[in-house]
Amino acid sequence: MIRVEHIQHSFKIGKKGKERPVPVLKDLSFEVEKGSIISIVGRSGSGKSTLLHIMAGFLKPESGRITVNGTVTSDFTETQSAEFRLDQFGFIFQNFQLMPGLTTFENIELPLKLKGVSKTERTKLVRQLVQHVGLKEVQDHYPNELSGGQQQRVSIARALITNPPIIFADEPTGSLDSETEQEILALIRSLNESRGITFVIITHDDEVASIADEIYQMHDGVLKAGGMHHAI
Ligand SMILES: Nc1ncnc2c1ncn2[C@@H]1O[C@H](COP(=O)(O)OP(=O)(O)OP(=O)(O)O)[C@@H](O)[C@H]1O
């Protein structure tokens, strides 16, 4: 479970010596239940990515507290945050962020290498997962030899390989056509159901948002529960 309590954040903008703070997040509090999918929708510039960066520990909030599964993470040092992320979180981005010089197999394997998992174990885990997410045929391909949908599957598999309880997705279907978007949303839903993974999805697309159990609207740094419950 993720608890967000009274998060406030502002960025300083303007020339050196004349900076002024611009509030971006204004006293946000909400909870993400374990095993649920939540989506945060809002216009460009409303503060969605800033909130995600704070929830994932990339950015320290000016004030407020983040607790993940009982651990207060907003007080972590950078090293503690990085370790916690590798253990607890997976990430999916709009532009996939795959390593161009690595194959499908190697991209998915990478987080396990960072965690120091043995070669034998890595090979076993990646083989199982490429099969599960439908990438076996393209496991030796490089990212530029894959379709957008396949690239997003690789990035989802890379997020899943360490078996994290929570996955953050920032516009996960933003670069995909509508048919491929449906495929990826179906994959996210099935992973949520079969593995109980919690998803926090950021999007400006109502259709993407609608796969969530709970939808939040972000408007000028203020978050409101949409109250919409979607029957899956
Ligand atoms: N590092 C930064 N320094 C200064 N201002 C920033 C910084 N990062 C974001 N901002 C500002 O904070 C506001 C919120 O940005 P944020 O990226 O969180 O919005 P968003 O809702 O995710 O937008 P988008 O959908 O376009 O990604 C914007 O006005 C942006 O210009």
The ligand as an SDF file (V2000), in Angstrom:
LIG
                    3D

 31 33  0  0  0  0  0  0  0  0999 V2000
   12.5510   20.6260  -12.9470 N   0  0  0  0  0  0  0  0  0  0  0  0
   11.6010   21.5720  -13.0610 C   0  0  0  0  0  0  0  0  0  0  0  0
   11.9020   22.8780  -12.8550 N   0  0  0  0  0  0  0  0  0  0  0  0
   10.9530   23.8360  -12.9580 C   0  0  0  0  0  0  0  0  0  0  0  0
    9.6600   23.5900  -13.2510 N   0  0  0  0  0  0  0  0  0  0  0  0
    9.2990   22.3130  -13.4750 C   0  0  0  0  0  0  0  0  0  0  0  0
   10.2540   21.2230  -13.3960 C   0  0  0  0  0  0  0  0  0  0  0  0
    9.6030   20.0680  -13.6680 N   0  0  0  0  0  0  0  0  0  0  0  0
    8.3140   20.4060  -13.9060 C   0  0  0  0  0  0  0  0  0  0  0  0
    8.1360   21.7390  -13.7940 N   0  0  0  0  0  0  0  0  0  0  0  0
    6.8700   22.4590  -13.9450 C   0  0  0  0  0  0  0  0  0  0  0  0
    5.9250   21.8820  -13.0530 O   0  0  0  0  0  0  0  0  0  0  0  0
    4.6330   21.8160  -13.6440 C   0  0  0  0  0  0  0  0  0  0  0  0
    4.1340   20.3940  -13.5930 C   0  0  0  0  0  0  0  0  0  0  0  0
    4.9180   19.5710  -14.4530 O   0  0  0  0  0  0  0  0  0  0  0  0
    4.6620   18.0000  -14.6150 P   0  0  0  0  0  0  0  0  0  0  0  0
    5.6950   17.4860  -15.5510 O   0  0  0  0  0  0  0  0  0  0  0  0
    4.5500   17.3730  -13.2900 O   0  0  0  0  0  0  0  0  0  0  0  0
    3.2230   18.0100  -15.3230 O   0  0  0  0  0  0  0  0  0  0  0  0
    2.4620   16.8220  -16.0530 P   0  0  0  0  0  0  0  0  0  0  0  0
    1.0450   16.9030  -15.6010 O   0  0  0  0  0  0  0  0  0  0  0  0
    3.1640   15.5400  -15.8310 O   0  0  0  0  0  0  0  0  0  0  0  0
    2.5880   17.2510  -17.5610 O   0  0  0  0  0  0  0  0  0  0  0  0
    2.7320   16.3140  -18.8900 P   0  0  0  0  0  0  0  0  0  0  0  0
    1.4210   15.6020  -19.0350 O   0  0  0  0  0  0  0  0  0  0  0  0
    2.9630   17.3220  -19.9700 O   0  0  0  0  0  0  0  0  0  0  0  0
    3.9010   15.4120  -18.6650 O   0  0  0  0  0  0  0  0  0  0  0  0
    4.7790   22.3820  -15.0300 C   0  0  0  0  0  0  0  0  0  0  0  0
    4.3550   23.7260  -15.0080 O   0  0  0  0  0  0  0  0  0  0  0  0
    6.2640   22.3070  -15.3320 C   0  0  0  0  0  0  0  0  0  0  0  0
    6.6710   23.3460  -16.1760 O   0  0  0  0  0  0  0  0  0  0  0  0
  1  2  1  0
  2  3  1  0
  2  7  2  0
  3  4  2  0
  4  5  1  0
  5  6  2  0
  6  7  1  0
  6 10  1  0
  7  8  1  0
  8  9  2  0
  9 10  1  0
 10 11  1  0
 11 12  1  0
 11 30  1  0
 12 13  1  0
 13 14  1  0
 13 28  1  0
 14 15  1  0
 15 16  1  0
 16 17  2  0
 16 18  1  0
 16 19  1  0
 19 20  1  0
 20 21  2  0
 20 22  1  0
 20 23  1  0
 23 24  1  0
 24 25  2  0
 24 26  1  0
 24 27  1  0
 28 29  1  0
 28 30  1  0
 30 31  1  0
M  END
$$$$
